Amino acid sequence: MPIALPAKKSLTLEAARLMAAAAEATAAKNGWKVVIAVVDDGGHALLVHRLDGTQSSSVPTAMGKARSAVAYKRPTRILEEMINKGRYSFLSAGGDPVALQGGLPIEVEGQLVGGIGVSGVKASDDEIIAQAGLDALRDALA
């Protein structure tokens, strides 16, 4: 009996670079020093971009935000809100989630292809930077 496998989209280094450039432009415009991380649908690094002067602790945080956005298929802001609203049991979730705003899943035509995470400034500003990267990809694919 023949089977059919679904066609799977994948994120490329070129796409990650495009997203990072747009995210960096937004950070630079605001004078924000951040780390921008883009991962594939398995949470593996495609690009980690640390702007000059950004604290080193933002490297694993940005990576964790991007990976968590992939693992939970939602913005990491949702995870942070869950905990802030009293769902402390989420802290025992497996996989080392980073429940801080600033990570966004990357979807193309309804398929999860990766995640982008930003760390270095206020978490809500991290998400603004990540969204700029996501918007640039969407514009390029339009």
Buried (B, 14 or more C-beta within 10 A) or exposed (E): EEEEEEEEBEBEEEBBBBBBBBBBBBBEEEEBBBBBBBBBBEBEEBBBBBBEEBEEEBBBBBBBBBBBBBBBEBBBBBBBEBBEEEEEEBEEBEEEBBBBBBBBBBBBEEEBBBBBBBBBBEBEBBBBBBBBBBBBBEEEEE
